[in-house]
Amino acid sequence: MNEEAYGSATPQGIMRILEGYNIEMSGKHAVVVGRSPILGKPMSLMLLNANATVTICHSKTQNLPRAN
């Protein structure tokens, strides 16, 4: 069962761009940098709903280049 992600404009635009370029997210590993309630969290949920594996990083993430 998929849950609806909050419809924030920027994450929806990113998902449209991915779809427009026929980038299949299912099975992919996506890294979202940021956890804001209007960008990072909705983006993470939309990617999860597209069956991607999601890692969320933020200002307290140590050694960000190795976080993925």
DOZA-552224 format. One record per residue: residue number from 1; residue in three letters; x, y, z of N, C-alpha, C, O in turn. Coordinates in steps of 0.05 Angstrom, whole numbers, plus 5000, padded with zeros to 4 digits. Atoms other than C-alpha are relative to their C-alpha. Layout:
<pts>
<pt n="NUM" res="ALA" n_X="X" n_Y="Y" n_Z="Z" ca_X="X" ca_Y="Y" ca_Z="Z" c_X="X" c_Y="Y" c_Z="Z" o_X="X" o_Y="Y" o_Z="Z"/>
...
</pts>
This chain:
<pts>
<pt n="1" res="MET" n_X="5017" n_Y="4976" n_Z="5000" ca_X="5000" ca_Y="5000" ca_Z="5000" c_X="5018" c_Y="5025" c_Z="5000" o_X="5034" o_Y="5028" o_Z="5018"/>
<pt n="2" res="ASN" n_X="4984" n_Y="4975" n_Z="5002" ca_X="5030" ca_Y="5067" ca_Z="4979" c_X="4986" c_Y="5022" c_Z="5016" o_X="4961" o_Y="5025" o_Z="5014"/>
<pt n="3" res="GLU" n_X="5011" n_Y="4976" n_Z="4986" ca_X="5020" ca_Y="5128" ca_Z="5024" c_X="5005" c_Y="5024" c_Z="4983" o_X="5026" o_Y="5026" o_Z="4969"/>
<pt n="4" res="GLU" n_X="4997" n_Y="4975" n_Z="5015" ca_X="5010" ca_Y="5196" ca_Z="4993" c_X="5021" c_Y="5017" c_Z="5014" o_X="5021" o_Y="5020" o_Z="5038"/>
<pt n="5" res="ALA" n_X="4981" n_Y="4981" n_Z="4989" ca_X="5069" ca_Y="5243" ca_Z="5002" c_X="4988" c_Y="5028" c_Z="4998" o_X="4973" o_Y="5033" o_Z="4979"/>
<pt n="6" res="TYR" n_X="5009" n_Y="4972" n_Z="5000" ca_X="5055" ca_Y="5316" ca_Z="5018" c_X="5008" c_Y="5012" c_Z="4973" o_X="5031" o_Y="5010" o_Z="4965"/>
<pt n="7" res="GLY" n_X="4995" n_Y="4991" n_Z="5027" ca_X="5049" ca_Y="5350" ca_Z="4950" c_X="5015" c_Y="5026" c_Z="4998" o_X="5004" o_Y="5046" o_Z="4987"/>
<pt n="8" res="SER" n_X="4984" n_Y="4976" n_Z="5003" ca_X="5104" ca_Y="5401" ca_Z="4955" c_X="5010" c_Y="5003" c_Z="4971" o_X="5016" o_Y="4984" o_Z="4958"/>
<pt n="9" res="ALA" n_X="4995" n_Y="4995" n_Z="5029" ca_X="5119" ca_Y="5434" ca_Z="4888" c_X="5027" c_Y="4991" c_Z="4990" o_X="5029" o_Y="4979" o_Z="4969"/>
<pt n="10" res="THR" n_X="4973" n_Y="5007" n_Z="5010" ca_X="5194" ca_Y="5425" ca_Z="4883" c_X="5004" c_Y="4970" c_Z="4998" o_X="5014" o_Y="4960" o_Z="4978"/>
<pt n="11" res="PRO" n_X="4997" n_Y="5029" n_Z="5003" ca_X="5194" ca_Y="5350" ca_Z="4899" c_X="4983" c_Y="4989" c_Z="4977" o_X="4992" o_Y="4971" o_Z="4962"/>
<pt n="12" res="GLN" n_X="5017" n_Y="5009" n_Z="5022" ca_X="5136" ca_Y="5340" ca_Z="4850" c_X="5014" c_Y="5007" c_Z="4973" o_X="5013" o_Y="4991" o_Z="4955"/>
<pt n="13" res="GLY" n_X="4986" n_Y="4993" n_Z="5025" ca_X="5176" ca_Y="5377" ca_Z="4797" c_X="5024" c_Y="4982" c_Z="4995" o_X="5029" o_Y="4974" o_Z="4972"/>
<pt n="14" res="ILE" n_X="4977" n_Y="5018" n_Z="5003" ca_X="5237" ca_Y="5334" ca_Z="4810" c_X="4990" c_Y="4973" c_Z="4990" o_X="5003" o_Y="4961" o_Z="4972"/>
<pt n="15" res="MET" n_X="5010" n_Y="5026" n_Z="5009" ca_X="5195" ca_Y="5271" ca_Z="4802" c_X="4991" c_Y="5002" c_Z="4971" o_X="4994" o_Y="4982" o_Z="4956"/>
<pt n="16" res="ARG" n_X="5008" n_Y="4997" n_Z="5028" ca_X="5166" ca_Y="5298" ca_Z="4737" c_X="5024" c_Y="5000" c_Z="4981" o_X="5023" o_Y="4989" o_Z="4960"/>
<pt n="17" res="ILE" n_X="4976" n_Y="5000" n_Z="5017" ca_X="5236" ca_Y="5311" ca_Z="4710" c_X="5011" c_Y="4972" c_Z="4997" o_X="5018" o_Y="4963" o_Z="4975"/>
<pt n="18" res="LEU" n_X="4991" n_Y="5028" n_Z="5001" ca_X="5257" ca_Y="5240" ca_Z="4728" c_X="4983" c_Y="4984" c_Z="4981" o_X="4993" o_Y="4968" o_Z="4965"/>
<pt n="19" res="GLU" n_X="5018" n_Y="5014" n_Z="5018" ca_X="5195" ca_Y="5213" ca_Z="4693" c_X="5004" c_Y="5009" c_Z="4971" o_X="5003" o_Y="4992" o_Z="4953"/>
<pt n="20" res="GLY" n_X="4996" n_Y="4989" n_Z="5027" ca_X="5207" ca_Y="5259" ca_Z="4633" c_X="5024" c_Y="4989" c_Z="4986" o_X="5025" o_Y="4986" o_Z="4962"/>
<pt n="21" res="TYR" n_X="4976" n_Y="5012" n_Z="5011" ca_X="5276" ca_Y="5229" ca_Z="4624" c_X="4999" c_Y="4970" c_Z="5001" o_X="5020" o_Y="4956" o_Z="4997"/>
<pt n="22" res="ASN" n_X="5003" n_Y="5029" n_Z="4998" ca_X="5249" ca_Y="5159" ca_Z="4634" c_X="5019" c_Y="4987" c_Z="5019" o_X="5030" o_Y="4965" o_Z="5014"/>
<pt n="23" res="ILE" n_X="4982" n_Y="5011" n_Z="4980" ca_X="5292" ca_Y="5148" ca_Z="4696" c_X="4983" c_Y="4984" c_Z="5020" o_X="4967" o_Y="4995" o_Z="5035"/>
<pt n="24" res="GLU" n_X="5014" n_Y="5019" n_Z="4982" ca_X="5264" ca_Y="5088" ca_Z="4733" c_X="5013" c_Y="5001" c_Z="5027" o_X="5036" o_Y="4994" o_Z="5030"/>
<pt n="25" res="MET" n_X="4990" n_Y="4999" n_Z="4973" ca_X="5272" ca_Y="5097" ca_Z="4808" c_X="4998" c_Y="4974" c_Z="5015" o_X="5012" o_Y="4970" o_Z="5035"/>
<pt n="26" res="SER" n_X="5004" n_Y="5026" n_Z="4986" ca_X="5250" ca_Y="5027" ca_Z="4828" c_X="5027" c_Y="4985" c_Z="5001" o_X="5039" o_Y="4980" o_Z="4981"/>
<pt n="27" res="GLY" n_X="4975" n_Y="5014" n_Z="4995" ca_X="5309" ca_Y="4991" ca_Z="4858" c_X="5025" c_Y="5017" c_Z="5001" o_X="5047" o_Y="5007" o_Z="5008"/>
<pt n="28" res="LYS" n_X="4977" n_Y="4982" n_Z="4999" ca_X="5355" ca_Y="5052" ca_Z="4855" c_X="5004" c_Y="5009" c_Z="5029" o_X="4986" o_Y="5008" o_Z="5046"/>
<pt n="29" res="HIS" n_X="4993" n_Y="4988" n_Z="4974" ca_X="5391" ca_Y="5082" ca_Z="4916" c_X="5001" c_Y="5030" c_Z="4996" o_X="5018" o_Y="5040" o_Z="4981"/>
<pt n="30" res="ALA" n_X="5001" n_Y="4971" n_Z="5002" ca_X="5374" ca_Y="5156" ca_Z="4924" c_X="5009" c_Y="5012" c_Z="5026" o_X="5002" o_Y="5002" o_Z="5047"/>
<pt n="31" res="VAL" n_X="4991" n_Y="4986" n_Z="4977" ca_X="5409" ca_Y="5203" ca_Z="4972" c_X="4988" c_Y="5028" c_Z="5000" o_X="4991" o_Y="5043" o_Z="4980"/>
<pt n="32" res="VAL" n_X="5013" n_Y="4974" n_Z="4997" ca_X="5369" ca_Y="5264" ca_Z="4995" c_X="5016" c_Y="5015" c_Z="5021" o_X="5019" o_Y="5006" o_Z="5044"/>
<pt n="33" res="VAL" n_X="4985" n_Y="4983" n_Z="4981" ca_X="5410" ca_Y="5319" ca_Z="5027" c_X="4981" c_Y="5022" c_Z="5010" o_X="4974" o_Y="5040" o_Z="4995"/>
<pt n="34" res="GLY" n_X="5019" n_Y="4981" n_Z="4988" ca_X="5364" ca_Y="5357" ca_Z="5074" c_X="4976" c_Y="4985" c_Z="5010" o_X="4968" o_Y="4965" o_Z="4999"/>
<pt n="35" res="ARG" n_X="5023" n_Y="5013" n_Z="4988" ca_X="5305" ca_Y="5339" ca_Z="5118" c_X="4978" c_Y="5020" c_Z="5006" o_X="4961" o_Y="5015" o_Z="5024"/>
<pt n="36" res="SER" n_X="5021" n_Y="4980" n_Z="4996" ca_X="5261" ca_Y="5401" ca_Z="5113" c_X="4973" c_Y="4988" c_Z="4994" o_X="4970" o_Y="4970" o_Z="4977"/>
<pt n="37" res="PRO" n_X="5027" n_Y="5011" n_Z="5005" ca_X="5186" ca_Y="5389" ca_Z="5116" c_X="4988" c_Y="5008" c_Z="4973" o_X="4968" o_Y="4997" o_Z="4965"/>
<pt n="38" res="ILE" n_X="5011" n_Y="4992" n_Z="5026" ca_X="5175" ca_Y="5424" ca_Z="5049" c_X="5017" c_Y="4990" c_Z="4976" o_X="5008" o_Y="4992" o_Z="4954"/>
<pt n="39" res="LEU" n_X="4984" n_Y="5011" n_Z="5022" ca_X="5231" ca_Y="5392" ca_Z="5008" c_X="5011" c_Y="4972" c_Z="5006" o_X="5004" o_Y="4953" o_Z="4993"/>
<pt n="40" res="GLY" n_X="4986" n_Y="5025" n_Z="4994" ca_X="5273" ca_Y="5337" ca_Z="5040" c_X="4982" c_Y="4977" c_Z="5007" o_X="4984" o_Y="4955" o_Z="4995"/>
<pt n="41" res="LYS" n_X="5018" n_Y="5022" n_Z="4992" ca_X="5219" ca_Y="5296" ca_Z="5074" c_X="4980" c_Y="4992" c_Z="4978" o_X="4977" o_Y="4969" o_Z="4973"/>
<pt n="42" res="PRO" n_X="5018" n_Y="5008" n_Z="5022" ca_X="5168" ca_Y="5300" ca_Z="5017" c_X="5015" c_Y="4986" c_Z="4977" o_X="5005" o_Y="4967" o_Z="4966"/>
<pt n="43" res="MET" n_X="4984" n_Y="5012" n_Z="5021" ca_X="5223" ca_Y="5283" ca_Z="4967" c_X="5006" c_Y="4971" c_Z="5007" o_X="5004" o_Y="4953" o_Z="4990"/>
<pt n="44" res="SER" n_X="4994" n_Y="5027" n_Z="4991" ca_X="5243" ca_Y="5223" ca_Z="5008" c_X="4976" c_Y="4981" c_Z="4998" o_X="4978" o_Y="4958" o_Z="4989"/>
<pt n="45" res="LEU" n_X="5024" n_Y="5016" n_Z="5002" ca_X="5171" ca_Y="5198" ca_Z="5012" c_X="4992" c_Y="4994" c_Z="4971" o_X="4984" o_Y="4972" o_Z="4965"/>
<pt n="46" res="MET" n_X="5006" n_Y="5005" n_Z="5029" ca_X="5160" ca_Y="5207" ca_Z="4937" c_X="5019" c_Y="4979" c_Z="4988" o_X="5010" o_Y="4963" o_Z="4972"/>
<pt n="47" res="LEU" n_X="4981" n_Y="5020" n_Z="5010" ca_X="5223" ca_Y="5168" ca_Z="4922" c_X="4994" c_Y="4972" c_Z="5012" o_X="4996" o_Y="4952" o_Z="4997"/>
<pt n="48" res="LEU" n_X="5008" n_Y="5026" n_Z="4988" ca_X="5202" ca_Y="5113" ca_Z="4971" c_X="4975" c_Y="4989" c_Z="4986" o_X="4974" o_Y="4965" o_Z="4981"/>
<pt n="49" res="ASN" n_X="5024" n_Y="5009" n_Z="5014" ca_X="5134" ca_Y="5111" ca_Z="4937" c_X="5006" c_Y="4990" c_Z="4972" o_X="4991" o_Y="4974" o_Z="4960"/>
<pt n="50" res="ALA" n_X="4991" n_Y="5009" n_Z="5027" ca_X="5172" ca_Y="5101" ca_Z="4871" c_X="5018" c_Y="4975" c_Z="5003" o_X="5030" o_Y="4967" o_Z="4984"/>
<pt n="51" res="ASN" n_X="4985" n_Y="5025" n_Z="4994" ca_X="5206" ca_Y="5040" ca_Z="4904" c_X="5030" c_Y="5004" c_Z="4999" o_X="5044" o_Y="4984" o_Z="4993"/>
<pt n="52" res="ALA" n_X="4972" n_Y="4996" n_Z="4997" ca_X="5274" ca_Y="5072" ca_Z="4912" c_X="5008" c_Y="4995" c_Z="5029" o_X="4992" o_Y="4997" o_Z="5047"/>
<pt n="53" res="THR" n_X="4988" n_Y="5001" n_Z="4973" ca_X="5319" ca_Y="5059" ca_Z="4972" c_X="5011" c_Y="5028" c_Z="5006" o_X="5027" o_Y="5038" o_Z="4990"/>
<pt n="54" res="VAL" n_X="4994" n_Y="4972" n_Z="4995" ca_X="5328" ca_Y="5127" ca_Z="5005" c_X="5017" c_Y="5002" c_Z="5025" o_X="5012" o_Y="4991" o_Z="5046"/>
<pt n="55" res="THR" n_X="4984" n_Y="4992" n_Z="4978" ca_X="5383" ca_Y="5153" ca_Z="5050" c_X="4997" c_Y="5030" c_Z="5003" o_X="4999" o_Y="5045" o_Z="4984"/>
<pt n="56" res="ILE" n_X="5003" n_Y="4971" n_Z="4995" ca_X="5370" ca_Y="5221" ca_Z="5083" c_X="5024" c_Y="5009" c_Z="5016" o_X="5031" o_Y="4998" o_Z="5036"/>
<pt n="57" res="CYS" n_X="4977" n_Y="4987" n_Z="4987" ca_X="5430" ca_Y="5264" ca_Z="5101" c_X="4992" c_Y="5029" c_Z="5007" o_X="4974" o_Y="5040" o_Z="4995"/>
<pt n="58" res="HIS" n_X="5007" n_Y="4973" n_Z="4991" ca_X="5429" ca_Y="5331" ca_Z="5137" c_X="5025" c_Y="5013" c_Z="5012" o_X="5047" o_Y="5002" o_Z="5010"/>
<pt n="59" res="SER" n_X="4977" n_Y="4985" n_Z="4990" ca_X="5473" ca_Y="5382" ca_Z="5172" c_X="5016" c_Y="4986" c_Z="5022" o_X="5039" o_Y="4993" o_Z="5026"/>
<pt n="60" res="LYS" n_X="4986" n_Y="5015" n_Z="4980" ca_X="5491" ca_Y="5333" ca_Z="5227" c_X="5011" c_Y="4974" c_Z="4990" o_X="5023" o_Y="4958" o_Z="5005"/>
<pt n="61" res="THR" n_X="4989" n_Y="5025" n_Z="5011" ca_X="5510" ca_Y="5276" ca_Z="5180" c_X="5030" c_Y="5003" c_Z="4999" o_X="5041" o_Y="5022" o_Z="4988"/>
<pt n="62" res="GLN" n_X="4971" n_Y="5000" n_Z="4999" ca_X="5582" ca_Y="5259" ca_Z="5192" c_X="5011" c_Y="4987" c_Z="4974" o_X="5000" o_Y="4967" o_Z="4964"/>
<pt n="63" res="ASN" n_X="4986" n_Y="5011" n_Z="5024" ca_X="5628" ca_Y="5247" ca_Z="5132" c_X="4981" c_Y="4996" c_Z="4977" o_X="4979" o_Y="4974" o_Z="4966"/>
<pt n="64" res="LEU" n_X="5020" n_Y="5000" n_Z="5020" ca_X="5575" ca_Y="5264" ca_Z="5081" c_X="5008" c_Y="4985" c_Z="4974" o_X="4992" o_Y="4971" o_Z="4963"/>
<pt n="65" res="PRO" n_X="4993" n_Y="5014" n_Z="5025" ca_X="5615" ca_Y="5239" ca_Z="5020" c_X="4998" c_Y="4969" c_Z="5003" o_X="4996" o_Y="4956" o_Z="4982"/>
<pt n="66" res="ARG" n_X="5001" n_Y="5030" n_Z="4996" ca_X="5614" ca_Y="5168" ca_Z="5050" c_X="4972" c_Y="4991" c_Z="5008" o_X="4968" o_Y="4967" o_Z="5013"/>
<pt n="67" res="ALA" n_X="5026" n_Y="5006" n_Z="4989" ca_X="5540" ca_Y="5171" ca_Z="5071" c_X="4984" c_Y="4981" c_Z="4982" o_X="4965" o_Y="4969" o_Z="4992"/>
<pt n="68" res="ASN" n_X="5015" n_Y="5017" n_Z="5018" ca_X="5515" ca_Y="5133" ca_Z="5010" c_X="5010" c_Y="4972" c_Z="5002" o_X="5000" o_Y="4955" o_Z="4988"/>
</pts>
